[in-house]
């Protein structure tokens, strides 16, 4: 089961190996998805959705989320966090060569100005 804020939650938690408090995660997501004059009830809805979602997901073994040692803190499992990192430093392109553009052929056409 995915939450509508699943990708944003993953993004936030990948930078914090020690985890983040639930209210901080909810505030980040609220600020990212709303303008300055958004209703406070929307924050409470986001907080409630994340609270239920992260609590359920932290109990599952295959979930990327885990409950941290501190109460109300959630983080990402180390095994899952390693999967998110893609090494692009020494990547070799096998057999893919960029297309060579053909040189434009200059065609002499008569014009009215004699250039």
Biopython code that builds the backbone (N, CA, C, O; Angstrom):
import numpy as np
from Bio.PDB.StructureBuilder import StructureBuilder

atoms = [
    (1, "UNK", "N", (0.835, -1.176, 0.000)),
    (1, "UNK", "CA", (0.000, 0.000, 0.000)),
    (1, "UNK", "C", (0.884, 1.245, 0.000)),
    (1, "UNK", "O", (1.792, 1.374, 0.820)),
    (2, "UNK", "N", (0.612, 2.138, -0.910)),
    (2, "UNK", "CA", (1.380, 3.369, -0.993)),
    (2, "UNK", "C", (0.525, 4.546, -0.545)),
    (2, "UNK", "O", (-0.684, 4.584, -0.773)),
    (3, "UNK", "N", (1.164, 5.478, 0.078)),
    (3, "UNK", "CA", (0.548, 6.725, 0.473)),
    (3, "UNK", "C", (0.786, 7.737, -0.646)),
    (3, "UNK", "O", (1.713, 7.575, -1.439)),
    (4, "UNK", "N", (-0.044, 8.780, -0.717)),
    (4, "UNK", "CA", (0.161, 9.767, -1.781)),
    (4, "UNK", "C", (1.439, 10.578, -1.550)),
    (4, "UNK", "O", (1.940, 11.223, -2.471)),
    (5, "UNK", "N", (1.958, 10.546, -0.337)),
    (5, "UNK", "CA", (3.193, 11.263, -0.025)),
    (5, "UNK", "C", (4.378, 10.303, 0.116)),
    (5, "UNK", "O", (5.385, 10.643, 0.737)),
    (6, "UNK", "N", (4.259, 9.126, -0.452)),
    (6, "UNK", "CA", (5.282, 8.075, -0.313)),
    (6, "UNK", "C", (6.646, 8.554, -0.815)),
    (6, "UNK", "O", (7.647, 8.437, -0.108)),
    (7, "UNK", "N", (6.684, 9.092, -2.033)),
    (7, "UNK", "CA", (7.970, 9.500, -2.624)),
    (7, "UNK", "C", (8.606, 10.648, -1.846)),
    (7, "UNK", "O", (9.824, 10.678, -1.667)),
    (8, "UNK", "N", (7.796, 11.584, -1.389)),
    (8, "UNK", "CA", (8.351, 12.699, -0.624)),
    (8, "UNK", "C", (8.883, 12.229, 0.728)),
    (8, "UNK", "O", (9.894, 12.737, 1.213)),
    (9, "UNK", "N", (8.212, 11.275, 1.321)),
    (9, "UNK", "CA", (8.675, 10.736, 2.597)),
    (9, "UNK", "C", (10.004, 10.004, 2.418)),
    (9, "UNK", "O", (10.908, 10.143, 3.242)),
    (10, "UNK", "N", (10.118, 9.235, 1.358)),
    (10, "UNK", "CA", (11.385, 8.546, 1.059)),
    (10, "UNK", "C", (12.503, 9.570, 0.855)),
    (10, "UNK", "O", (13.608, 9.399, 1.369)),
    (11, "UNK", "N", (12.213, 10.624, 0.108)),
    (11, "UNK", "CA", (13.211, 11.671, -0.150)),
    (11, "UNK", "C", (13.706, 12.306, 1.137)),
    (11, "UNK", "O", (14.907, 12.508, 1.317)),
    (12, "UNK", "N", (12.783, 12.619, 2.026)),
    (12, "UNK", "CA", (13.156, 13.258, 3.287)),
    (12, "UNK", "C", (14.009, 12.336, 4.154)),
    (12, "UNK", "O", (14.999, 12.767, 4.745)),
    (13, "UNK", "N", (13.625, 11.094, 4.223)),
    (13, "UNK", "CA", (14.284, 10.186, 5.153)),
    (13, "UNK", "C", (15.607, 9.630, 4.640)),
    (13, "UNK", "O", (16.402, 9.136, 5.440)),
    (14, "UNK", "N", (15.872, 9.691, 3.340)),
    (14, "UNK", "CA", (17.155, 9.178, 2.840)),
    (14, "UNK", "C", (18.318, 10.042, 3.316)),
    (14, "UNK", "O", (19.430, 9.539, 3.475)),
    (15, "UNK", "N", (18.084, 11.312, 3.543)),
    (15, "UNK", "CA", (19.149, 12.191, 4.014)),
    (15, "UNK", "C", (19.382, 12.127, 5.505)),
    (15, "UNK", "O", (20.354, 12.703, 5.996)),
    (16, "UNK", "N", (18.522, 11.445, 6.244)),
    (16, "UNK", "CA", (18.628, 11.386, 7.701)),
    (16, "UNK", "C", (18.728, 9.936, 8.179)),
    (16, "UNK", "O", (17.696, 9.298, 8.383)),
    (17, "UNK", "N", (19.925, 9.402, 8.363)),
    (17, "UNK", "CA", (20.046, 8.007, 8.794)),
    (17, "UNK", "C", (19.526, 7.769, 10.208)),
    (17, "UNK", "O", (19.142, 6.648, 10.542)),
    (18, "UNK", "N", (19.509, 8.817, 11.049)),
    (18, "UNK", "CA", (19.019, 8.643, 12.413)),
    (18, "UNK", "C", (17.500, 8.755, 12.500)),
    (18, "UNK", "O", (16.922, 8.497, 13.556)),
    (19, "UNK", "N", (16.852, 9.133, 11.410)),
    (19, "UNK", "CA", (15.397, 9.234, 11.378)),
    (19, "UNK", "C", (14.935, 10.656, 11.647)),
    (19, "UNK", "O", (15.725, 11.530, 12.001)),
    (20, "UNK", "N", (13.647, 10.865, 11.473)),
    (20, "UNK", "CA", (13.044, 12.182, 11.716)),
    (20, "UNK", "C", (11.768, 12.000, 12.518)),
    (20, "UNK", "O", (11.108, 10.965, 12.432)),
    (21, "UNK", "N", (11.433, 13.008, 13.291)),
    (21, "UNK", "CA", (10.205, 12.971, 14.065)),
    (21, "UNK", "C", (9.020, 13.112, 13.109)),
    (21, "UNK", "O", (9.111, 13.809, 12.098)),
    (22, "UNK", "N", (7.934, 12.462, 13.427)),
    (22, "UNK", "CA", (6.764, 12.424, 12.557)),
    (22, "UNK", "C", (6.213, 13.815, 12.280)),
    (22, "UNK", "O", (5.821, 14.104, 11.149)),
    (23, "UNK", "N", (6.174, 14.681, 13.288)),
    (23, "UNK", "CA", (5.622, 16.022, 13.065)),
    (23, "UNK", "C", (6.506, 16.838, 12.116)),
    (23, "UNK", "O", (5.998, 17.688, 11.385)),
    (24, "UNK", "N", (7.811, 16.594, 12.117)),
    (24, "UNK", "CA", (8.727, 17.291, 11.205)),
    (24, "UNK", "C", (8.512, 16.808, 9.769)),
    (24, "UNK", "O", (8.512, 17.606, 8.831)),
    (25, "UNK", "N", (8.330, 15.504, 9.608)),
    (25, "UNK", "CA", (8.057, 14.946, 8.275)),
    (25, "UNK", "C", (6.751, 15.522, 7.736)),
    (25, "UNK", "O", (6.677, 15.935, 6.579)),
    (26, "UNK", "N", (5.728, 15.547, 8.577)),
    (26, "UNK", "CA", (4.428, 16.073, 8.157)),
    (26, "UNK", "C", (4.517, 17.550, 7.797)),
    (26, "UNK", "O", (3.892, 17.987, 6.831)),
    (27, "UNK", "N", (5.288, 18.329, 8.561)),
    (27, "UNK", "CA", (5.422, 19.763, 8.282)),
    (27, "UNK", "C", (6.153, 19.986, 6.960)),
    (27, "UNK", "O", (5.771, 20.864, 6.187)),
    (28, "UNK", "N", (7.192, 19.207, 6.692)),
    (28, "UNK", "CA", (7.914, 19.313, 5.416)),
    (28, "UNK", "C", (6.979, 19.026, 4.241)),
    (28, "UNK", "O", (6.963, 19.769, 3.259)),
    (29, "UNK", "N", (6.223, 17.974, 4.342)),
    (29, "UNK", "CA", (5.320, 17.590, 3.255)),
    (29, "UNK", "C", (4.208, 18.609, 3.098)),
    (29, "UNK", "O", (3.816, 18.931, 1.976)),
    (30, "UNK", "N", (3.696, 19.118, 4.203)),
    (30, "UNK", "CA", (2.658, 20.153, 4.157)),
    (30, "UNK", "C", (3.177, 21.401, 3.453)),
    (30, "UNK", "O", (2.491, 21.959, 2.597)),
    (31, "UNK", "N", (4.380, 21.843, 3.807)),
    (31, "UNK", "CA", (4.951, 23.051, 3.195)),
    (31, "UNK", "C", (5.288, 22.842, 1.718)),
    (31, "UNK", "O", (5.205, 23.781, 0.926)),
    (32, "UNK", "N", (5.662, 21.633, 1.347)),
    (32, "UNK", "CA", (6.022, 21.362, -0.041)),
    (32, "UNK", "C", (4.796, 21.326, -0.952)),
    (32, "UNK", "O", (4.906, 21.624, -2.141)),
    (33, "UNK", "N", (3.642, 20.971, -0.417)),
    (33, "UNK", "CA", (2.455, 20.789, -1.245)),
    (33, "UNK", "C", (1.429, 21.909, -1.144)),
    (33, "UNK", "O", (0.414, 21.864, -1.838)),
    (34, "UNK", "N", (1.660, 22.903, -0.309)),
    (34, "UNK", "CA", (0.662, 23.943, -0.103)),
    (34, "UNK", "C", (1.288, 25.321, -0.130)),
    (34, "UNK", "O", (2.505, 25.473, -0.025)),
    (35, "UNK", "N", (0.442, 26.313, -0.270)),
    (35, "UNK", "CA", (0.921, 27.684, -0.295)),
    (35, "UNK", "C", (0.932, 28.258, 1.121)),
    (35, "UNK", "O", (0.680, 27.548, 2.095)),
    (36, "UNK", "N", (1.228, 29.549, 1.216)),
    (36, "UNK", "CA", (1.388, 30.213, 2.498)),
    (36, "UNK", "C", (0.090, 30.301, 3.287)),
    (36, "UNK", "O", (0.111, 30.308, 4.518)),
    (37, "UNK", "N", (-1.033, 30.368, 2.594)),
    (37, "UNK", "CA", (-2.307, 30.594, 3.264)),
    (37, "UNK", "C", (-3.168, 29.336, 3.326)),
    (37, "UNK", "O", (-4.396, 29.426, 3.311)),
    (38, "UNK", "N", (-2.547, 28.185, 3.394)),
    (38, "UNK", "CA", (-3.292, 26.927, 3.470)),
    (38, "UNK", "C", (-3.900, 26.769, 4.860)),
    (38, "UNK", "O", (-3.427, 27.346, 5.839)),
    (39, "UNK", "N", (-4.940, 25.988, 4.913)),
    (39, "UNK", "CA", (-5.669, 25.765, 6.149)),
    (39, "UNK", "C", (-4.893, 24.823, 7.069)),
    (39, "UNK", "O", (-4.250, 23.883, 6.603)),
    (40, "UNK", "N", (-4.958, 25.084, 8.391)),
    (40, "UNK", "CA", (-4.257, 24.242, 9.357)),
    (40, "UNK", "C", (-4.876, 22.847, 9.447)),
    (40, "UNK", "O", (-4.205, 21.895, 9.844)),
    (41, "UNK", "N", (-6.141, 22.726, 9.084)),
    (41, "UNK", "CA", (-6.779, 21.406, 9.103)),
    (41, "UNK", "C", (-6.118, 20.454, 8.112)),
    (41, "UNK", "O", (-6.066, 19.245, 8.339)),
    (42, "UNK", "N", (-5.614, 21.008, 7.013)),
    (42, "UNK", "CA", (-4.926, 20.172, 6.029)),
    (42, "UNK", "C", (-3.656, 19.575, 6.622)),
    (42, "UNK", "O", (-3.312, 18.430, 6.328)),
    (43, "UNK", "N", (-2.957, 20.346, 7.458)),
    (43, "UNK", "CA", (-1.774, 19.813, 8.127)),
    (43, "UNK", "C", (-2.157, 18.643, 9.025)),
    (43, "UNK", "O", (-1.461, 17.628, 9.053)),
    (44, "UNK", "N", (-3.238, 18.777, 9.746)),
    (44, "UNK", "CA", (-3.677, 17.699, 10.629)),
    (44, "UNK", "C", (-4.073, 16.452, 9.847)),
    (44, "UNK", "O", (-3.860, 15.331, 10.309)),
    (45, "UNK", "N", (-4.649, 16.647, 8.659)),
    (45, "UNK", "CA", (-4.984, 15.501, 7.811)),
    (45, "UNK", "C", (-3.720, 14.795, 7.333)),
    (45, "UNK", "O", (-3.632, 13.568, 7.375)),
    (46, "UNK", "N", (-2.738, 15.582, 6.877)),
    (46, "UNK", "CA", (-1.470, 15.007, 6.414)),
    (46, "UNK", "C", (-0.785, 14.282, 7.574)),
    (46, "UNK", "O", (-0.269, 13.178, 7.401)),
    (47, "UNK", "N", (-0.783, 14.902, 8.748)),
    (47, "UNK", "CA", (-0.165, 14.287, 9.924)),
    (47, "UNK", "C", (-0.842, 12.960, 10.261)),
    (47, "UNK", "O", (-0.166, 11.972, 10.550)),
    (48, "UNK", "N", (-2.162, 12.934, 10.226)),
    (48, "UNK", "CA", (-2.898, 11.712, 10.531)),
    (48, "UNK", "C", (-2.633, 10.609, 9.514)),
    (48, "UNK", "O", (-2.451, 9.448, 9.881)),
    (49, "UNK", "N", (-2.611, 10.979, 8.227)),
    (49, "UNK", "CA", (-2.329, 9.987, 7.182)),
    (49, "UNK", "C", (-0.930, 9.395, 7.349)),
    (49, "UNK", "O", (-0.746, 8.180, 7.279)),
    (50, "UNK", "N", (0.056, 10.275, 7.572)),
    (50, "UNK", "CA", (1.432, 9.794, 7.731)),
    (50, "UNK", "C", (1.597, 8.952, 8.991)),
    (50, "UNK", "O", (2.331, 7.964, 8.995)),
    (51, "UNK", "N", (0.916, 9.349, 10.054)),
    (51, "UNK", "CA", (1.013, 8.611, 11.315)),
    (51, "UNK", "C", (0.528, 7.174, 11.142)),
    (51, "UNK", "O", (1.192, 6.226, 11.560)),
    (52, "UNK", "N", (-0.636, 7.031, 10.521)),
    (52, "UNK", "CA", (-1.184, 5.686, 10.299)),
    (52, "UNK", "C", (-0.329, 4.899, 9.304)),
    (52, "UNK", "O", (-0.048, 3.719, 9.513)),
    (53, "UNK", "N", (0.078, 5.564, 8.225)),
    (53, "UNK", "CA", (0.850, 4.897, 7.187)),
    (53, "UNK", "C", (2.199, 4.410, 7.717)),
    (53, "UNK", "O", (2.551, 3.243, 7.548)),
    (54, "UNK", "N", (2.957, 5.312, 8.363)),
    (54, "UNK", "CA", (4.288, 4.937, 8.842)),
    (54, "UNK", "C", (4.216, 3.913, 9.971)),
    (54, "UNK", "O", (5.093, 3.056, 10.076)),
    (55, "UNK", "N", (3.192, 3.985, 10.814)),
    (55, "UNK", "CA", (3.047, 2.995, 11.875)),
    (55, "UNK", "C", (2.830, 1.604, 11.290)),
    (55, "UNK", "O", (3.461, 0.638, 11.720)),
    (56, "UNK", "N", (1.931, 1.505, 10.305)),
    (56, "UNK", "CA", (1.667, 0.204, 9.687)),
    (56, "UNK", "C", (2.874, -0.308, 8.913)),
    (56, "UNK", "O", (3.215, -1.489, 8.986)),
    (57, "UNK", "N", (3.519, 0.591, 8.171)),
    (57, "UNK", "CA", (4.656, 0.178, 7.349)),
    (57, "UNK", "C", (5.862, -0.218, 8.191)),
    (57, "UNK", "O", (6.622, -1.102, 7.796)),
    (58, "UNK", "N", (6.048, 0.413, 9.331)),
    (58, "UNK", "CA", (7.209, 0.091, 10.167)),
    (58, "UNK", "C", (7.094, -1.302, 10.774)),
    (58, "UNK", "O", (8.099, -1.861, 11.214)),
    (59, "UNK", "N", (5.903, -1.870, 10.808)),
    (59, "UNK", "CA", (5.707, -3.216, 11.347)),
    (59, "UNK", "C", (6.013, -4.309, 10.314)),
    (59, "UNK", "O", (6.241, -5.462, 10.683)),
    (60, "UNK", "N", (6.018, -3.954, 9.034)),
    (60, "UNK", "CA", (6.255, -4.933, 7.978)),
    (60, "UNK", "C", (7.752, -5.121, 7.738)),
    (60, "UNK", "O", (8.519, -4.159, 7.796)),
    (61, "UNK", "N", (8.162, -6.349, 7.471)),
    (61, "UNK", "CA", (9.582, -6.646, 7.219)),
    (61, "UNK", "C", (10.053, -6.109, 5.869)),
    (61, "UNK", "O", (11.188, -5.646, 5.756)),
    (62, "UNK", "N", (9.196, -6.162, 4.837)),
    (62, "UNK", "CA", (9.606, -5.765, 3.493)),
    (62, "UNK", "C", (9.441, -4.263, 3.241)),
    (62, "UNK", "O", (9.751, -3.781, 2.152)),
    (63, "UNK", "N", (8.966, -3.542, 4.219)),
    (63, "UNK", "CA", (8.748, -2.107, 4.064)),
    (63, "UNK", "C", (10.076, -1.350, 4.172)),
    (63, "UNK", "O", (10.966, -1.782, 4.904)),
    (64, "UNK", "N", (10.223, -0.236, 3.462)),
    (64, "UNK", "CA", (11.455, 0.544, 3.586)),
    (64, "UNK", "C", (11.516, 1.369, 4.868)),
    (64, "UNK", "O", (12.585, 1.867, 5.221)),
    (65, "UNK", "N", (10.392, 1.527, 5.576)),
    (65, "UNK", "CA", (10.340, 2.373, 6.765)),
    (65, "UNK", "C", (10.528, 1.549, 8.030)),
    (65, "UNK", "O", (10.142, 0.382, 8.094)),
    (66, "UNK", "N", (11.127, 2.178, 9.032)),
    (66, "UNK", "CA", (11.311, 1.526, 10.322)),
    (66, "UNK", "C", (11.046, 2.540, 11.427)),
    (66, "UNK", "O", (11.208, 3.745, 11.236)),
    (67, "UNK", "N", (10.637, 2.035, 12.578)),
    (67, "UNK", "CA", (10.490, 2.879, 13.760)),
    (67, "UNK", "C", (11.857, 2.963, 14.430)),
    (67, "UNK", "O", (12.514, 1.942, 14.636)),
    (68, "UNK", "N", (12.281, 4.160, 14.765)),
    (68, "UNK", "CA", (13.589, 4.337, 15.394)),
    (68, "UNK", "C", (13.475, 4.134, 16.905)),
    (68, "UNK", "O", (12.387, 3.879, 17.423)),
    (69, "UNK", "N", (14.593, 4.247, 17.599)),
    (69, "UNK", "CA", (14.607, 4.017, 19.043)),
    (69, "UNK", "C", (13.816, 5.081, 19.800)),
    (69, "UNK", "O", (13.163, 4.780, 20.799)),
    (70, "UNK", "N", (13.875, 6.309, 19.330)),
    (70, "UNK", "CA", (13.125, 7.381, 19.987)),
    (70, "UNK", "C", (11.656, 7.276, 19.608)),
    (70, "UNK", "O", (11.316, 6.858, 18.501)),
    (71, "UNK", "N", (10.809, 7.652, 20.518)),
    (71, "UNK", "CA", (9.369, 7.591, 20.299)),
    (71, "UNK", "C", (8.959, 8.644, 19.269)),
    (71, "UNK", "O", (9.318, 9.814, 19.400)),
    (72, "UNK", "N", (8.208, 8.230, 18.244)),
    (72, "UNK", "CA", (7.713, 9.155, 17.227)),
    (72, "UNK", "C", (8.683, 9.413, 16.089)),
    (72, "UNK", "O", (8.395, 10.225, 15.210)),
    (73, "UNK", "N", (9.811, 8.749, 16.084)),
    (73, "UNK", "CA", (10.809, 8.918, 15.026)),
    (73, "UNK", "C", (10.713, 7.753, 14.049)),
    (73, "UNK", "O", (10.521, 6.603, 14.445)),
    (74, "UNK", "N", (10.849, 8.072, 12.776)),
    (74, "UNK", "CA", (10.831, 7.053, 11.728)),
    (74, "UNK", "C", (12.021, 7.269, 10.814)),
    (74, "UNK", "O", (12.460, 8.399, 10.596)),
    (75, "UNK", "N", (12.534, 6.179, 10.286)),
    (75, "UNK", "CA", (13.676, 6.234, 9.383)),
    (75, "UNK", "C", (13.529, 5.205, 8.281)),
    (75, "UNK", "O", (12.479, 4.584, 8.117)),
    (76, "UNK", "N", (14.615, 5.036, 7.524)),
    (76, "UNK", "CA", (14.630, 4.068, 6.423)),
    (76, "UNK", "C", (15.593, 2.952, 6.796)),
    (76, "UNK", "O", (16.665, 3.199, 7.349)),
    (77, "UNK", "N", (15.202, 1.731, 6.490)),
    (77, "UNK", "CA", (16.066, 0.580, 6.753)),
    (77, "UNK", "C", (17.335, 0.697, 5.909)),
    (77, "UNK", "O", (17.287, 1.155, 4.767)),
    (78, "UNK", "N", (18.448, 0.289, 6.468)),
    (78, "UNK", "CA", (19.734, 0.420, 5.769)),
    (78, "UNK", "C", (19.771, -0.382, 4.480)),
    (78, "UNK", "O", (20.344, 0.069, 3.488)),
    (79, "UNK", "N", (19.176, -1.552, 4.479)),
    (79, "UNK", "CA", (19.205, -2.388, 3.280)),
    (79, "UNK", "C", (18.457, -1.723, 2.125)),
    (79, "UNK", "O", (18.845, -1.866, 0.965)),
    (80, "UNK", "N", (17.404, -1.010, 2.437)),
    (80, "UNK", "CA", (16.624, -0.333, 1.399)),
    (80, "UNK", "C", (17.324, 0.941, 0.955)),
    (80, "UNK", "O", (17.302, 1.284, -0.227)),
    (81, "UNK", "N", (17.941, 1.638, 1.889)),
    (81, "UNK", "CA", (18.624, 2.885, 1.546)),
    (81, "UNK", "C", (19.773, 2.633, 0.583)),
    (81, "UNK", "O", (20.051, 3.473, -0.274)),
    (82, "UNK", "N", (20.442, 1.500, 0.705)),
    (82, "UNK", "CA", (21.541, 1.165, -0.207)),
    (82, "UNK", "C", (20.998, 0.927, -1.612)),
    (82, "UNK", "O", (21.668, 1.257, -2.591)),
    (83, "UNK", "N", (19.803, 0.363, -1.730)),
    (83, "UNK", "CA", (19.218, 0.105, -3.041)),
    (83, "UNK", "C", (18.878, 1.390, -3.770)),
    (83, "UNK", "O", (18.875, 1.409, -5.001)),
    (84, "UNK", "N", (18.591, 2.468, -3.047)),
    (84, "UNK", "CA", (18.216, 3.724, -3.673)),
    (84, "UNK", "C", (19.400, 4.445, -4.295)),
    (84, "UNK", "O", (19.216, 5.274, -5.186)),
    (85, "UNK", "N", (20.620, 4.143, -3.839)),
    (85, "UNK", "CA", (21.804, 4.815, -4.342)),
    (85, "UNK", "C", (22.278, 4.137, -5.626)),
    (85, "UNK", "O", (22.633, 2.959, -5.616)),
    (86, "UNK", "N", (22.282, 4.866, -6.703)),
    (86, "UNK", "CA", (22.748, 4.334, -7.985)),
    (86, "UNK", "C", (24.124, 4.908, -8.290)),
    (86, "UNK", "O", (24.281, 6.128, -8.317)),
    (87, "UNK", "N", (25.117, 4.072, -8.519)),
    (87, "UNK", "CA", (26.461, 4.577, -8.788)),
    (87, "UNK", "C", (26.604, 5.004, -10.260)),
    (87, "UNK", "O", (26.650, 4.160, -11.155)),
    (88, "UNK", "N", (26.670, 6.280, -10.491)),
    (88, "UNK", "CA", (26.838, 6.788, -11.853)),
    (88, "UNK", "C", (28.270, 7.247, -12.117)),
    (88, "UNK", "O", (28.554, 7.762, -13.199)),
    (89, "UNK", "N", (29.171, 7.075, -11.164)),
    (89, "UNK", "CA", (30.535, 7.577, -11.323)),
    (89, "UNK", "C", (31.305, 6.839, -12.418)),
    (89, "UNK", "O", (31.904, 7.472, -13.287)),
    (90, "UNK", "N", (31.294, 5.524, -12.381)),
    (90, "UNK", "CA", (32.075, 4.727, -13.327)),
    (90, "UNK", "C", (31.178, 3.964, -14.289)),
    (90, "UNK", "O", (31.485, 2.831, -14.661)),
    (91, "UNK", "N", (30.099, 4.563, -14.685)),
    (91, "UNK", "CA", (29.147, 3.876, -15.545)),
    (91, "UNK", "C", (29.679, 3.849, -16.974)),
    (91, "UNK", "O", (30.090, 4.878, -17.511)),
    (92, "UNK", "N", (29.670, 2.661, -17.589)),
    (92, "UNK", "CA", (30.133, 2.495, -18.962)),
    (92, "UNK", "C", (28.925, 2.286, -19.877)),
    (92, "UNK", "O", (28.062, 1.456, -19.593)),
    (93, "UNK", "N", (28.871, 3.016, -20.934)),
    (93, "UNK", "CA", (27.811, 2.844, -21.913)),
    (93, "UNK", "C", (28.240, 1.762, -22.889)),
    (93, "UNK", "O", (29.238, 1.927, -23.590)),
    (94, "UNK", "N", (27.522, 0.682, -22.945)),
    (94, "UNK", "CA", (27.881, -0.454, -23.794)),
    (94, "UNK", "C", (27.216, -0.341, -25.161)),
    (94, "UNK", "O", (26.000, -0.488, -25.286)),
    (95, "UNK", "N", (28.006, -0.084, -26.159)),
    (95, "UNK", "CA", (27.511, -0.114, -27.529)),
    (95, "UNK", "C", (26.589, 1.025, -27.921)),
    (95, "UNK", "O", (26.020, 1.001, -29.012)),
    (96, "UNK", "N", (26.431, 1.983, -27.096)),
    (96, "UNK", "CA", (25.556, 3.100, -27.447)),
    (96, "UNK", "C", (26.445, 4.277, -27.839)),
    (96, "UNK", "O", (27.207, 4.810, -27.033)),
    (97, "UNK", "N", (26.321, 4.647, -29.065)),
    (97, "UNK", "CA", (27.086, 5.789, -29.553)),
    (97, "UNK", "C", (26.107, 6.887, -29.947)),
    (97, "UNK", "O", (25.024, 6.609, -30.462)),
    (98, "UNK", "N", (26.487, 8.108, -29.706)),
    (98, "UNK", "CA", (25.574, 9.185, -30.092)),
    (98, "UNK", "C", (25.435, 9.260, -31.611)),
    (98, "UNK", "O", (26.380, 8.982, -32.350)),
    (99, "UNK", "N", (24.275, 9.628, -32.047)),
    (99, "UNK", "CA", (24.038, 9.734, -33.487)),
    (99, "UNK", "C", (24.825, 10.908, -34.041)),
    (99, "UNK", "O", (24.885, 11.986, -33.451)),
    (100, "UNK", "N", (25.414, 10.663, -35.174)),
    (100, "UNK", "CA", (26.154, 11.723, -35.838)),
    (100, "UNK", "C", (25.184, 12.471, -36.742)),
    (100, "UNK", "O", (24.460, 11.885, -37.547)),
    (101, "UNK", "N", (25.200, 13.751, -36.582)),
    (101, "UNK", "CA", (24.301, 14.555, -37.411)),
    (101, "UNK", "C", (24.945, 14.781, -38.778)),
    (101, "UNK", "O", (26.144, 15.042, -38.884)),
    (102, "UNK", "N", (24.151, 14.679, -39.782)),
    (102, "UNK", "CA", (24.643, 14.890, -41.143)),
    (102, "UNK", "C", (24.880, 16.386, -41.358)),
    (102, "UNK", "O", (24.112, 17.230, -40.894)),
    (103, "UNK", "N", (25.951, 16.683, -42.066)),
    (103, "UNK", "CA", (26.234, 18.085, -42.353)),
    (103, "UNK", "C", (25.217, 18.591, -43.371)),
    (103, "UNK", "O", (24.918, 17.910, -44.353)),
    (104, "UNK", "N", (24.705, 19.749, -43.137)),
    (104, "UNK", "CA", (23.722, 20.267, -44.097)),
    (104, "UNK", "C", (24.389, 20.557, -45.441)),
    (104, "UNK", "O", (25.487, 21.112, -45.495)),
    (105, "UNK", "N", (23.730, 20.186, -46.492)),
    (105, "UNK", "CA", (24.240, 20.404, -47.839)),
    (105, "UNK", "C", (23.829, 21.808, -48.252)),
    (105, "UNK", "O", (22.657, 22.179, -48.194)),
    (106, "UNK", "N", (24.840, 22.587, -48.677)),
    (106, "UNK", "CA", (24.548, 23.952, -49.083)),
    (106, "UNK", "C", (24.132, 23.930, -50.553)),
    (106, "UNK", "O", (24.894, 23.530, -51.434)),
    (107, "UNK", "N", (22.934, 24.362, -50.777)),
    (107, "UNK", "CA", (22.392, 24.355, -52.125)),
    (107, "UNK", "C", (22.357, 25.797, -52.623)),
    (107, "UNK", "O", (21.819, 26.690, -51.968)),
    (108, "UNK", "N", (22.937, 25.993, -53.784)),
    (108, "UNK", "CA", (22.926, 27.323, -54.383)),
    (108, "UNK", "C", (21.595, 27.536, -55.102)),
    (108, "UNK", "O", (21.262, 26.829, -56.052)),
    (109, "UNK", "N", (20.865, 28.505, -54.635)),
    (109, "UNK", "CA", (19.614, 28.831, -55.273)),
    (109, "UNK", "C", (19.669, 30.292, -55.708)),
    (109, "UNK", "O", (20.259, 31.130, -55.026)),
    (110, "UNK", "N", (19.071, 30.579, -56.808)),
    (110, "UNK", "CA", (19.082, 31.990, -57.249)),
    (110, "UNK", "C", (18.183, 32.825, -56.325)),
    (110, "UNK", "O", (17.143, 32.381, -55.841)),
    (111, "UNK", "N", (18.649, 34.058, -56.113)),
    (111, "UNK", "CA", (17.813, 34.967, -55.349)),
    (111, "UNK", "C", (17.695, 36.279, -56.083)),
    (111, "UNK", "O", (18.416, 36.526, -57.049)),
    (112, "UNK", "N", (16.807, 37.105, -55.639)),
    (112, "UNK", "CA", (16.516, 38.358, -56.328)),
    (112, "UNK", "C", (17.532, 39.441, -56.039)),
    (112, "UNK", "O", (17.624, 40.415, -56.786)),
    (113, "UNK", "N", (18.286, 39.295, -54.986)),
    (113, "UNK", "CA", (19.179, 40.374, -54.559)),
    (113, "UNK", "C", (20.600, 40.194, -55.044)),
    (113, "UNK", "O", (21.398, 41.121, -54.907)),
    (114, "UNK", "N", (20.957, 39.059, -55.600)),
    (114, "UNK", "CA", (22.279, 38.840, -56.162)),
    (114, "UNK", "C", (23.360, 38.621, -55.146)),
    (114, "UNK", "O", (24.522, 38.917, -55.422)),
    (115, "UNK", "N", (23.044, 38.134, -54.028)),
    (115, "UNK", "CA", (24.077, 37.881, -53.008)),
    (115, "UNK", "C", (24.798, 36.633, -53.313)),
    (115, "UNK", "O", (25.704, 36.247, -52.575)),
]
sb = StructureBuilder()
sb.init_structure("model")
sb.init_model(0)
sb.init_chain("A")
sb.init_seg("    ")
for serial, (resi, resn, name, xyz) in enumerate(atoms, 1):
    if name == "N":
        sb.init_residue(resn, " ", resi, " ")
    sb.init_atom(name, np.array(xyz, "f"), 0.0, 1.0, " ", f" {name:<3s}", serial, name[0])
structure = sb.get_structure()
